[in-house]
Amino acid sequence: MRHLLCLSLFALVLTGCASSANIGGMTVADTQAQSQTYSPALKENVQVSDVEGGKKTNPMWTSEIDGPDFKAALSDSLDKAGLLSAAGNAPYTLKAKLVRVDQPLFGMDFKVTSDVEYSLVDNASGKEIFREILSTPYTATVSDAFVGVTRLRLANEGSARENIAALLKRLSALNIEAGQVSLKQ
């Protein structure tokens, strides 16, 4: 019994405890967020509703992407892109739902794929302008982090960050003017 307890403690020290994906690790970098051109109608006119889905991390199990943390990273990224409204009643609301986060249980390289459903709604008319599920993979390797739980957290953060970057690219393709919505050519 004593040997089993010692072995368990050694395994815990070697692997560490799981931690949630960090907001900063999920947030798109300034240069990437600002590299897109957006419709003037979206500039500083988007608010983010609560994010559906996501899971709290159990420190004794695996790293997860928490809904409120994903919302914070999404809001920070939209702010860096110049799209987030400072007012409480913005013309457009962005809704997000973490549909699925596909994670490996073990391995050397951890590939995580995040599927997030986004919906952009015109608040004046209630009309949905855009709805799409974006699926983005990200792989964290042993060179990124030797400890597995850290590597999984980095893969979660990378997948979420790439998903938000894909959303920003998709939003830059929207042309919104006087009630007309089209894709930029």
C-alpha positions in Angstrom: 0.0 0.0 0.0 2.8 2.4 0.9 4.6 1.7 -2.4 1.4 2.4 -4.4 0.9 5.7 -2.6 4.6 6.7 -3.3 4.2 5.7 -7.0 1.0 7.7 -7.3 2.6 10.8 -5.8 5.6 10.4 -8.1 3.3 10.1 -11.1 1.4 13.3 -10.0 4.6 15.2 -9.6 5.9 14.0 -13.0 2.7 14.9 -14.9 1.4 17.9 -12.9 -2.1 19.0 -12.5 -4.3 20.0 -15.4 -5.1 23.7 -15.8 -7.7 25.5 -18.0 -6.8 27.1 -21.3 -5.5 30.6 -20.5 -7.3 33.7 -21.9 -4.0 35.2 -23.2 -3.1 31.9 -24.9 -6.5 31.9 -26.7 -6.4 35.6 -27.7 -5.3 36.4 -31.3 -2.1 38.5 -31.5 -2.4 42.3 -32.2 -0.7 41.9 -35.6 -2.9 39.1 -36.7 -6.1 40.8 -35.6 -5.2 44.1 -37.2 -4.0 42.5 -40.5 -7.6 42.2 -41.8 -9.8 44.9 -43.3 -13.4 45.0 -42.0 -16.6 46.6 -43.2 -17.0 50.1 -41.7 -20.4 49.0 -40.4 -18.7 46.5 -38.0 -16.0 48.9 -36.7 -16.5 49.2 -32.9 -20.1 47.9 -33.4 -20.0 44.3 -32.2 -20.8 43.0 -28.7 -20.3 39.4 -27.6 -23.1 37.5 -25.9 -22.4 34.7 -23.4 -20.6 31.7 -24.9 -22.5 28.4 -24.8 -20.6 25.2 -24.2 -17.1 24.7 -22.9 -16.1 22.8 -19.8 -14.5 23.6 -16.5 -11.2 21.9 -16.0 -10.9 19.2 -13.4 -7.3 19.6 -12.2 -7.0 15.8 -11.7 -8.1 15.0 -15.3 -7.5 17.1 -18.4 -7.3 20.7 -19.5 -10.5 22.1 -21.0 -11.7 25.3 -22.7 -14.1 27.1 -20.3 -16.9 29.1 -21.9 -16.4 32.4 -20.0 -12.6 32.3 -20.7 -13.3 31.7 -24.4 -15.7 34.7 -24.3 -13.0 36.8 -22.8 -10.4 35.7 -25.4 -13.0 36.3 -28.2 -13.8 39.8 -26.8 -10.1 40.7 -26.5 -9.4 39.6 -30.0 -12.4 41.6 -31.4 -11.1 44.6 -29.4 -7.7 44.2 -31.0 -9.3 44.0 -34.4 -11.2 47.3 -33.7 -14.6 45.6 -33.8 -15.7 45.4 -30.2 -18.1 48.1 -29.1 -17.5 50.0 -25.9 -21.3 50.7 -25.6 -23.7 48.2 -24.1 -26.1 48.4 -26.9 -24.0 47.7 -30.1 -25.7 47.3 -33.5 -24.5 43.7 -33.8 -24.2 40.8 -31.4 -21.8 37.9 -31.9 -22.9 34.6 -30.5 -20.6 31.7 -30.0 -21.1 28.1 -29.1 -18.3 25.6 -28.3 -19.8 22.7 -30.2 -16.9 20.2 -29.7 -13.3 20.2 -28.6 -11.7 17.0 -29.8 -8.6 16.1 -27.7 -6.3 13.1 -27.5 -6.0 11.2 -24.2 -2.3 10.5 -24.6 0.6 10.8 -27.1 3.7 12.7 -28.0 2.1 15.3 -30.1 -1.4 16.6 -29.0 -3.7 17.7 -31.8 -6.8 19.4 -30.6 -9.6 20.5 -33.0 -12.2 23.0 -31.9 -15.5 23.4 -33.5 -17.2 26.7 -32.7 -20.6 27.9 -34.1 -20.7 31.6 -34.6 -23.7 33.7 -35.4 -23.7 37.5 -36.1 -27.1 39.2 -35.5 -28.3 42.6 -36.5 -29.9 43.8 -33.3 -32.2 46.4 -34.9 -33.9 43.8 -37.2 -33.1 40.6 -35.3 -31.8 39.3 -38.7 -29.0 36.8 -38.6 -26.3 38.1 -40.9 -23.8 35.2 -40.6 -23.9 31.7 -39.2 -21.1 29.2 -39.5 -19.3 26.4 -37.7 -15.5 26.9 -37.9 -13.3 23.9 -37.2 -9.6 24.5 -36.5 -6.9 22.1 -35.5 -3.7 22.9 -33.6 -0.9 20.6 -32.6 1.4 21.1 -29.6 4.6 19.0 -29.6 7.0 17.7 -27.0 9.3 20.6 -28.0 6.5 23.0 -26.9 6.1 21.4 -23.5 7.5 18.1 -22.1 4.8 17.6 -19.5 1.6 16.2 -21.1 -0.9 18.3 -19.2 0.9 21.5 -20.2 1.1 20.3 -23.8 -2.6 19.6 -23.9 -3.3 23.1 -22.5 -1.2 24.6 -25.2 -3.0 22.6 -27.8 -6.3 23.8 -26.5 -5.2 27.4 -26.5 -3.8 27.1 -30.0 -6.9 25.6 -31.4 -9.1 28.2 -29.8 -6.8 31.0 -31.0 -6.8 29.6 -34.5 -10.6 29.4 -34.4 -11.0 33.0 -33.4 -8.4 34.0 -36.1 -10.6 32.1 -38.7 -13.6 34.0 -37.4 -11.8 37.3 -37.9 -10.9 36.4 -41.4 -14.5 35.4 -42.1 -15.8 38.7 -40.7 -13.3 40.6 -42.9 -15.0 38.9 -45.9 -18.4 40.4 -45.0 -19.5 43.6 -46.7 -22.2 45.2 -44.7 -23.7 48.4 -46.0 -27.2 49.9 -45.6 -28.9 46.6 -44.8 -27.1 44.8 -47.7 -24.8 41.9 -46.8 -22.5 40.2 -49.2 -19.1 38.6 -49.3 -16.2 40.7 -50.5 -14.6 39.5 -53.8 
